[in-house]
């Protein structure tokens, strides 16, 4: 299985999948994952990751670190250390210890991808974690007024709607392991996550969209639950897919997991105050795109709305099991 994305969406999904990954040295049972790979965006330029990117001329480690923690089987203390953010200490303030650890490993090894692999071994992750590319690249967005905005932080802060996303320089090289994992996978997911800055950014890496278009495994889009500022404000579920296809220039999904359960009045009010609302589940339009829908209650309402990882993981494994039985 391959999971593609970034931000909190991908790490949340991985937490649900981790418990279904076969433990080392054990025989796989029914509906278990024998090999899990996460492909993670590396265009963040804000916070601790952005400071390390500028100060050490390295790729941003934050999203990768979150995925390592999500897949970790290590003791709680080590996971807490990797997640710890310094609240004081001058130049250390705001930095995350896991980010600093990856930065140190990158300096020692001279190889960012190797540093991620070594850090993953220390945390005993149940799966492989790959940066989408090891090339340093910057997001560039064309907005609905024709203006161009550079950098993920500036794009996210913009009040304009994104029309098209690009990478500068264009067509960065993917890791060979990423393309191999996509080719070998029985099941591939894209999402959940910010439409442009967590999902589409991965698909602009050279060869990734083409590999997805030709993949033999089932390809599943996990639709977001709520709209997000300039990334997806007012877009329906089908329009999310259409925006992705506009960038991949080819259909890359067989299925979509779409939440159709209502949210509480309290949640709707809280999100409305931020200008956000539930994404409309226009099932007929999705299926008109040739994408079959898996619908149901996939949301967890707490302080923030997140996907219920156990339910999403269960739907994915059921899909994989049915496909295996048919083959």
C-alpha positions in Angstrom: 0.0 0.0 0.0 1.1 3.5 -0.8 -0.3 6.7 0.9 0.4 10.0 -0.8 -0.1 13.4 0.9 1.2 15.7 3.6 0.2 17.8 6.6 -2.0 16.4 9.4 -4.2 14.6 6.9 -1.5 12.0 5.9 -0.2 11.5 9.4 -3.8 11.0 10.7 -4.4 8.4 8.0 -1.2 6.6 8.8 -2.1 6.3 12.5 -5.2 4.3 11.4 -3.2 2.1 9.0 -0.3 1.3 11.3 -2.3 -1.1 13.4 -3.0 -3.2 10.3 0.6 -3.5 9.2 2.1 -7.0 9.7 4.6 -7.0 12.5 8.1 -8.1 11.6 8.6 -11.9 11.8 4.9 -12.7 11.8 2.7 -14.3 9.1 0.2 -11.9 7.5 -3.5 -12.5 8.3 -6.6 -11.5 6.3 -7.0 -7.8 5.5 -3.5 -6.9 6.7 -0.9 -4.7 5.1 2.4 -6.4 4.3 4.2 -3.3 3.0 3.2 0.3 3.6 4.9 3.3 2.1 4.2 7.0 2.6 5.1 9.6 0.0 5.3 13.0 1.6 5.3 16.6 0.3 8.5 18.6 1.0 7.5 22.2 0.0 6.8 23.6 3.5 8.6 26.9 4.1 7.1 28.0 7.4 7.8 27.3 11.1 10.6 25.1 12.3 10.8 23.4 9.0 11.2 26.6 7.1 13.9 27.9 9.4 15.9 24.7 9.0 15.3 24.8 5.2 16.8 28.3 5.1 19.5 27.9 7.7 20.8 24.5 6.5 19.9 24.5 2.9 18.0 21.3 3.4 14.5 20.0 2.7 11.8 20.7 5.3 11.5 17.7 7.7 8.2 18.6 9.5 5.6 16.5 7.5 8.0 13.6 7.3 8.6 13.7 11.0 4.9 13.7 11.7 4.5 10.6 9.5 7.4 8.9 11.3 5.7 9.5 14.7 2.4 8.3 13.3 3.9 5.0 12.2 6.2 4.6 15.2 6.1 1.4 17.4 8.6 2.8 19.8 8.2 3.8 23.4 6.0 6.8 24.3 8.9 8.8 25.6 10.9 8.6 22.4 7.8 9.6 20.4 7.2 12.5 22.7 10.8 13.6 22.3 10.5 13.6 18.5 7.3 15.6 18.8 8.7 18.1 21.4 8.7 21.8 20.5 10.9 24.1 22.4 9.0 27.0 24.1 12.1 29.0 25.0 15.8 28.9 24.5 16.6 31.8 22.2 17.3 30.3 18.7 15.9 27.0 19.8 12.4 28.5 20.5 9.8 27.2 18.1 12.0 24.4 16.8 10.9 20.8 17.0 13.4 18.2 18.4 12.6 15.7 15.7 13.2 18.3 13.0 16.6 19.1 14.6 17.4 15.4 14.8 16.7 14.9 11.0 18.8 18.1 10.3 21.7 16.6 12.3 21.4 13.2 10.5 21.3 15.0 7.1 24.6 16.9 8.0 26.2 13.6 9.1 25.1 11.5 6.1 25.0 14.2 3.5 21.7 12.6 2.3 18.3 13.8 3.3 16.5 10.7 2.2 18.9 8.5 4.1 18.5 10.6 7.2 14.7 10.0 7.0 15.3 6.2 6.7 17.7 6.2 9.7 15.3 8.3 11.8 12.5 5.9 10.9 14.6 2.9 12.0 15.2 4.6 15.4 11.4 5.1 15.8 10.8 1.5 14.6 8.2 2.7 12.1 5.8 0.2 10.6 6.4 1.2 7.0 8.7 3.2 4.7 8.6 7.0 4.4 9.8 8.8 1.3 10.1 12.5 0.5 8.2 13.2 -2.7 11.5 14.5 -4.1 15.0 15.3 -2.7 15.2 18.3 -5.0 14.7 21.7 -3.4 11.7 23.3 -5.1 9.3 26.2 -4.4 5.6 26.3 -4.8 4.3 28.9 -7.2 0.5 29.6 -7.5 -1.3 31.5 -10.1 -4.3 33.2 -8.4 -7.7 34.1 -9.8 -6.7 37.7 -10.4 -3.7 36.6 -12.5 -1.1 37.3 -9.8 1.7 34.9 -9.0 2.4 34.0 -5.4 5.6 32.2 -4.4 6.1 29.9 -1.3 3.7 27.7 0.6 3.4 30.2 3.5 2.5 33.1 1.2 0.1 31.0 -0.8 -1.7 29.9 2.3 -1.9 33.5 3.6 -3.2 34.8 0.3 -6.9 35.9 0.1 -7.1 35.0 -3.6 -8.3 31.7 -5.0 -5.7 29.3 -6.5 -6.1 28.6 -10.2 -3.0 26.6 -10.9 0.0 25.3 -9.0 3.5 24.9 -10.3 6.9 24.0 -8.9 10.0 26.0 -9.4 12.2 24.6 -10.8 9.7 22.4 -12.6 9.7 18.6 -12.8 11.8 17.8 -9.8 13.2 14.2 -9.8 11.3 11.6 -7.6 13.0 9.0 -5.5 13.2 5.7 -7.6 11.7 4.0 -4.5 8.6 6.1 -4.8 7.9 5.1 -8.4 8.7 1.5 -7.6 6.3 1.5 -4.7 3.5 2.9 -6.8 4.2 0.3 -9.5 4.1 -2.6 -7.0 1.2 -1.4 -4.8 -2.2 -3.1 -4.7 -3.8 0.0 -3.1 -2.8 3.7 -3.5 -4.3 6.6 -1.6 -4.2 10.3 -2.2 -5.4 12.5 0.7 -6.8 13.7 2.9 -5.0 17.0 3.0 -4.9 20.5 1.7 -5.9 20.2 -2.0 -2.9 22.2 -3.4 -0.2 22.4 -0.8 -0.4 18.8 0.5 -1.8 16.8 -2.4 -1.2 18.4 -5.9 2.3 19.4 -5.0 3.2 15.6 -4.8 1.6 15.0 -8.2 3.7 17.7 -9.9 7.0 15.7 -9.2 8.3 14.3 -12.4 6.8 10.8 -13.2 4.5 10.6 -10.2 1.2 11.4 -12.1 2.3 9.1 -15.0 3.0 6.3 -12.5 -0.4 6.7 -11.0 -2.1 6.8 -14.3 -0.5 3.5 -15.2 -0.7 1.8 -11.8 -2.0 -1.7 -11.6 -3.4 -1.2 -8.0 -6.6 0.4 -6.9 -6.3 4.2 -6.7 -8.4 5.9 -4.0 -9.0 9.6 -3.3 -9.9 10.3 0.3 -11.9 13.5 0.2 -11.5 16.2 2.8 -14.2 16.9 5.3 -14.2 20.7 5.3 -13.4 23.5 2.8 -10.2 25.4 3.4 -9.5 29.1 2.7 -8.1 29.8 -0.7 -7.4 26.1 -1.4 -10.9 24.7 -1.7 -13.4 27.3 -0.6 -16.8 26.5 -2.2 -15.5 23.4 -4.0 -17.6 20.3 -4.0 -16.0 16.8 -3.7 -16.1 16.3 -7.5 -14.5 19.7 -8.0 -11.6 18.6 -5.8 -11.1 15.7 -8.2 -11.4 17.9 -11.2 -8.8 20.3 -9.8 -6.4 17.3 -9.3 -7.0 16.1 -12.9 -6.3 19.5 -14.2 -2.8 19.2 -12.9 -2.2 15.4 -13.6 -3.7 15.7 -17.1 -5.0 12.2 -16.7 -7.6 10.4 -14.6 -5.8 8.7 -11.6 -8.6 7.6 -9.3 -10.8 4.4 -9.3 -12.6 5.2 -6.0 -13.3 8.1 -3.7 -14.0 7.8 0.0 -16.6 10.6 0.8 -18.1 11.5 4.1 -21.9 11.9 3.9 -22.7 12.1 7.6 -24.0 15.4 9.0 -22.0 17.5 11.5 -23.3 18.9 14.7 -24.7 22.5 14.8 -21.9 23.4 17.2 -19.2 22.2 14.7 -21.0 24.0 11.8 -21.1 27.2 13.7 -17.5 27.0 14.7 -16.2 26.4 11.2 -18.6 28.9 9.7 -16.9 31.6 11.8 -13.7 30.7 10.0 -15.4 30.8 6.6 -15.3 27.0 6.2 -18.1 24.5 5.6 -18.6 20.8 5.0 -17.6 19.7 1.5 -20.7 18.9 -0.6 -20.8 15.2 -1.5 -22.0 15.4 -5.1 -21.9 11.7 -5.6 -23.5 11.7 -9.1 -20.9 14.1 -10.5 -18.0 12.1 -8.9 -19.2 8.9 -10.6 -19.7 10.8 -13.9 -15.9 11.2 -13.8 -15.6 7.4 -13.7 -14.8 7.3 -10.0 -16.8 4.9 -7.8 -17.8 6.3 -4.4 -17.6 4.7 -0.9 -19.8 6.8 1.3 -20.6 6.8 5.0 -19.7 8.4 8.3 -15.9 8.9 8.2 -15.6 12.0 10.5 -14.6 12.5 14.1 -15.8 15.7 15.8 -13.6 17.0 18.6 -11.8 20.3 18.9 -11.2 20.1 15.2 -12.8 17.8 12.6 -10.6 15.0 11.5 -11.1 11.7 9.7 -12.0 8.8 12.0 -8.9 6.8 11.2 -10.2 3.4 12.1 -13.3 3.8 9.9 -11.2 5.0 6.9 -8.6 2.3 7.4 -11.4 -0.3 7.6 -13.0 0.9 4.3 -9.7 0.8 2.6 -8.9 -2.7 3.8 -12.3 -3.9 2.8 -11.8 -2.5 -0.7 -8.4 -4.2 -0.9 -9.8 -7.5 0.3 -12.7 -7.4 -2.2 -10.3 -6.6 -5.1 -8.0 -9.5 -4.0 -10.9 -11.9 -4.0 -12.0 -10.9 -7.5 -8.5 -11.4 -8.9 
